């Protein structure tokens, strides 16, 4: 396996339902919009596919985000901006890449809540559990709505 998701043939790594359910319970946020999904793997009532490109859309409800990791920094920036602009809750499943500018500028500096996941996530592809877990540690990041 390659060391970087951006080098894989497929950038669609579906969220295991257990992680989605854990995230909702942990943060007590119940997303209605999955911003980076397919019609087959969306976890929310509303969703954007690659064709609709969630990076170009306005996020109008509380969000679930498991972004394509090859463009993670753009998705992290978008999440921070949409949280501020539209005052919505956003939960993201991300690689733990705390050394990147995106993490410093849009996660760590924004008073987000972070839950580091134990072990490595075993994502799904086309509804089937991947043979190998991720090569990277993962976490859940929550940008909270302001009251």
Residue frames relative to the residue before (quaternion, step in Angstrom):
aa qw qx qy qz dx dy dz
X 1.0000 0.0000 0.0000 0.0000 0.00 0.00 0.00
X 0.4875 -0.6505 0.4949 0.3070 3.51 -1.15 0.60
X 0.5582 -0.6278 0.4355 0.3234 3.53 -1.24 0.42
X 0.7691 0.3056 -0.1483 0.5414 3.59 1.17 -0.47
X 0.5087 -0.6612 0.4553 0.3112 3.59 -0.84 0.97
X 0.6239 0.5642 -0.3597 0.4038 3.62 1.00 -0.69
X 0.6654 0.4937 -0.3058 0.4690 3.60 1.19 -0.30
X 0.5346 0.6220 -0.4208 0.3877 3.59 1.24 -0.06
X 0.6133 -0.5715 0.4036 0.3664 3.54 -1.23 0.43
X 0.7887 0.2062 -0.0854 0.5728 3.56 1.12 -0.61
X 0.2269 -0.7928 0.5552 0.1081 3.57 -0.83 1.00
X 0.5321 0.6036 -0.4164 0.4233 3.59 1.23 0.34
X 0.0861 0.7723 -0.6164 0.1274 3.54 -0.32 1.33
X 0.2625 -0.8173 0.5000 0.1145 3.53 -0.25 1.34
X 0.5137 -0.6513 0.4796 0.2862 3.53 -1.12 0.79
X 0.4035 -0.6652 0.5616 0.2815 3.59 -0.90 0.83
X 0.5570 -0.6514 0.4037 0.3200 3.59 -0.84 0.97
X 0.6059 0.5694 -0.3616 0.4217 3.60 1.07 -0.68
X 0.6512 0.5048 -0.3163 0.4703 3.59 1.02 -0.73
X 0.6309 0.5250 -0.3262 0.4689 3.57 0.99 -0.81
X 0.6778 0.4810 -0.2931 0.4726 3.60 0.87 -0.91
X 0.6303 0.5242 -0.3289 0.4688 3.58 1.01 -0.80
X 0.6533 0.5299 -0.3132 0.4407 3.60 0.90 -0.94
X 0.6534 0.5113 -0.3178 0.4589 3.59 0.90 -0.89
X 0.6885 0.4761 -0.2819 0.4688 3.57 0.88 -0.93
X 0.6570 0.5385 -0.3095 0.4273 3.58 0.91 -0.91
X 0.7859 0.3154 -0.1568 0.5082 3.57 0.82 -1.01
X 0.2994 -0.7633 0.5024 0.2744 3.58 1.29 -0.32
X 0.4701 0.5867 -0.4700 0.4625 3.52 0.96 1.07
X 0.1437 -0.8103 0.5676 0.0267 3.55 -0.89 0.99
X 0.2268 -0.8382 0.4829 0.1130 3.57 0.23 1.33
X 0.2370 -0.7610 0.5926 0.1163 3.52 -1.17 0.76
X 0.7571 0.3185 -0.1572 0.5482 3.59 1.28 -0.38
X 0.1559 -0.7512 0.6380 0.0661 3.56 -0.78 1.12
X 0.2310 -0.8528 0.4585 0.0956 3.58 -0.27 1.27
X 0.7756 0.2195 -0.1317 0.5770 3.61 1.22 -0.22
X 0.3989 0.7188 -0.4688 0.3231 3.55 0.36 1.22
X 0.3997 -0.6208 0.5815 0.3415 3.50 -1.37 -0.31
X 0.6623 -0.4668 0.3703 0.4542 3.57 -1.24 0.11
X 0.6906 0.5042 -0.2751 0.4395 3.58 1.06 -0.74
X 0.8141 0.3071 -0.1537 0.4683 3.62 0.93 -0.72
X 0.3533 0.7481 -0.4986 0.2587 3.60 1.21 0.19
X 0.2758 -0.7822 0.5434 0.1295 3.55 -1.01 0.86
X 0.7191 0.4219 -0.2229 0.5052 3.58 1.29 -0.06
X 0.6950 -0.4717 0.3569 0.4087 3.52 -1.35 0.27
X 0.7709 0.1822 -0.0896 0.6037 3.58 1.05 -0.84
X 0.0510 0.8138 -0.5782 0.0274 3.59 -1.12 0.53
X 0.2804 -0.6995 0.6280 0.1941 3.49 -1.41 0.38
X 0.2739 -0.7394 0.5942 0.1586 3.53 -1.03 0.87
X 0.7172 -0.4015 0.3261 0.4670 3.56 -1.30 0.00
X 0.6336 0.5477 -0.3296 0.4358 3.58 1.01 -0.77
X 0.7045 0.4357 -0.2596 0.4964 3.60 1.00 -0.82
X 0.2123 -0.8399 0.4705 0.1678 3.56 1.31 -0.40
X 0.2805 -0.8096 0.5035 0.1114 3.53 -0.01 1.36
X 0.5826 0.5785 -0.3769 0.4289 3.60 1.17 -0.43
X 0.7221 0.4207 -0.2355 0.4961 3.60 1.19 -0.50
X 0.6211 0.5630 -0.3237 0.4387 3.57 1.31 -0.09
X 0.4458 -0.6004 0.5732 0.3350 3.52 -1.38 0.21
X 0.3012 -0.7428 0.5704 0.1794 3.55 -0.86 0.96
X 0.1473 -0.8707 0.4692 -0.0057 3.54 -0.34 1.32
X 0.7405 0.2584 -0.1737 0.5955 3.60 1.27 -0.08
X 0.6645 -0.4331 0.3818 0.4744 3.58 -1.28 0.06
X 0.2915 -0.8280 0.4763 0.0511 3.53 -0.88 1.12
X 0.1737 -0.6784 0.6997 0.1412 3.45 -1.41 0.59
X 0.0126 0.8113 -0.5825 0.0473 3.57 -0.89 0.94
X 0.0608 0.7100 -0.6983 0.0674 3.52 -0.84 1.15
X 0.1217 -0.8697 0.4740 0.0635 3.56 0.30 1.28
X 0.5836 -0.5070 0.4668 0.4295 3.54 -1.29 0.21
X 0.4166 -0.7632 0.4335 0.2366 3.56 -0.51 1.15
X 0.5550 0.5981 -0.4021 0.4154 3.59 1.20 -0.29
X 0.7619 0.2545 -0.1543 0.5752 3.60 1.26 -0.39
X 0.1837 0.8473 -0.4875 0.1036 3.57 1.19 0.48
X 0.6473 0.5355 -0.3450 0.4186 3.61 0.88 -0.83
X 0.6428 0.5126 -0.3283 0.4651 3.61 1.00 -0.73
X 0.6632 0.4992 -0.2978 0.4715 3.58 1.01 -0.81
X 0.6297 0.5233 -0.3341 0.4670 3.59 1.01 -0.75
X 0.6483 0.5001 -0.3141 0.4806 3.59 0.94 -0.84
X 0.6504 0.5186 -0.3131 0.4583 3.59 0.92 -0.90
X 0.6369 0.5284 -0.3309 0.4535 3.60 0.95 -0.83
X 0.6551 0.5086 -0.3096 0.4650 3.58 0.90 -0.90
X 0.6835 0.4917 -0.2836 0.4590 3.57 0.91 -0.92
X 0.6765 0.4851 -0.2986 0.4667 3.61 0.91 -0.87
X 0.5958 0.5578 -0.3563 0.4549 3.59 1.08 -0.68
X 0.7051 0.4529 -0.2607 0.4793 3.57 0.88 -0.93
X 0.7022 0.4929 -0.2696 0.4373 3.57 0.86 -0.99
X 0.8222 0.2567 -0.0953 0.4991 3.59 0.83 -0.99
X 0.3464 -0.7730 0.4712 0.2459 3.58 1.32 0.07
X 0.3947 0.6888 -0.4965 0.3512 3.54 0.69 1.20
X 0.4693 -0.6178 0.5421 0.3227 3.53 -1.32 0.36
X 0.0404 -0.7833 0.6203 0.0051 3.55 -1.05 0.81
X 0.0903 -0.7550 0.6475 0.0508 3.54 -0.93 0.97
X 0.0575 -0.8021 0.5944 0.0013 3.56 -0.89 0.98
X 0.2667 -0.6975 0.6419 0.1740 3.51 -1.19 0.73
X 0.0577 0.8380 -0.5296 0.1177 3.56 -0.40 1.27
X 0.5315 -0.5320 0.5331 0.3876 3.51 -1.35 0.23
X 0.4258 -0.6575 0.5485 0.2925 3.55 -1.14 0.60
X 0.1818 0.7686 -0.5817 0.1944 3.55 -0.13 1.35
X 0.0009 0.8701 -0.4913 0.0383 3.52 0.73 1.14
X 0.6072 0.5662 -0.3530 0.4314 3.59 1.25 -0.15
X 0.5946 0.6070 -0.3595 0.3856 3.62 1.22 -0.17
X 0.6305 -0.5294 0.4146 0.3877 3.55 -1.27 0.43
X 0.6262 0.5525 -0.3456 0.4280 3.58 0.94 -0.85
X 0.6587 0.4916 -0.3141 0.4753 3.58 0.92 -0.84
X 0.6900 0.4794 -0.2938 0.4557 3.59 0.82 -0.91
X 0.7452 0.4321 -0.2313 0.4521 3.60 0.87 -0.92
X 0.8350 0.2532 -0.0906 0.4800 3.60 0.95 -0.77
X 0.6999 0.3842 -0.2740 0.5362 3.60 1.23 -0.16
X 0.7759 0.3812 -0.2093 0.4571 3.56 0.45 -1.19
X 0.7142 0.4434 -0.2661 0.4717 3.61 1.04 -0.64
X 0.6794 0.5199 -0.2792 0.4360 3.60 1.24 -0.11
X 0.4722 -0.6940 0.4343 0.3267 3.58 1.18 0.34
X 0.2233 0.7702 -0.5551 0.2208 3.54 0.91 0.91
X 0.3835 -0.6496 0.5875 0.2930 3.52 -1.34 0.18
X 0.1090 -0.8024 0.5865 0.0174 3.56 -0.92 0.96
X 0.0769 -0.7599 0.6447 0.0307 3.54 -1.02 0.93
X 0.2351 -0.7770 0.5704 0.1249 3.57 -0.46 1.21
X 0.3255 -0.7658 0.5283 0.1687 3.57 -0.82 1.02
X 0.4406 -0.6908 0.5131 0.2556 3.53 -0.97 0.91
X 0.8039 0.2134 -0.1848 0.5235 3.56 -0.97 0.85
X 0.5497 -0.5907 0.4763 0.3495 3.53 -1.31 -0.24
X 0.4718 -0.6787 0.4919 0.2736 3.54 -0.98 0.89
X 0.2015 -0.7276 0.6415 0.1360 3.52 -1.08 0.78
X 0.2332 -0.8068 0.5350 0.0922 3.54 -0.20 1.36
X 0.4109 -0.6549 0.5665 0.2851 3.52 -1.39 0.07
X 0.0861 -0.7424 0.6575 0.0954 3.53 -1.29 0.44
X 0.8374 -0.0435 -0.0391 0.5435 3.53 -0.73 1.17
X 0.7270 -0.4623 0.2306 0.4523 3.56 0.99 0.92
X 0.6595 0.4730 -0.3028 0.4996 3.58 1.28 -0.01
X 0.5045 -0.6573 0.4706 0.3032 3.55 -0.93 0.92
X 0.4954 -0.6703 0.4698 0.2907 3.56 -0.87 1.00
X 0.5710 -0.6138 0.4313 0.3333 3.55 -1.12 0.70
X 0.7946 0.2009 -0.0834 0.5669 3.57 1.04 -0.82
X 0.4875 -0.6396 0.4920 0.3336 3.59 -1.09 0.55
X 0.6861 -0.4501 0.3716 0.4342 3.53 -1.32 0.21
X 0.4512 -0.6727 0.5097 0.2898 3.55 -1.15 0.57
X 0.7092 0.4243 -0.2362 0.5111 3.58 1.27 -0.22
X 0.4998 -0.5996 0.5081 0.3642 3.59 -1.14 0.47
X 0.2382 -0.7758 0.5726 0.1163 3.55 -1.19 0.59
X 0.0701 -0.7734 0.6275 0.0560 3.49 -1.32 0.34
X 0.3635 -0.6579 0.6027 0.2679 3.48 -1.40 0.15
X 0.1050 -0.7787 0.6174 0.0376 3.56 -0.93 0.94
X 0.0925 -0.7990 0.5933 0.0337 3.56 -0.92 0.91
X 0.1674 -0.7162 0.6722 0.0843 3.51 -0.89 1.11
X 0.2523 -0.8156 0.5098 0.1064 3.58 -0.58 1.17
X 0.5351 -0.5802 0.5250 0.3185 3.47 -1.30 0.63
X 0.3471 -0.7147 0.5638 0.2256 3.59 -1.09 0.68
X 0.2214 -0.7840 0.5671 0.1215 3.57 -0.92 0.88
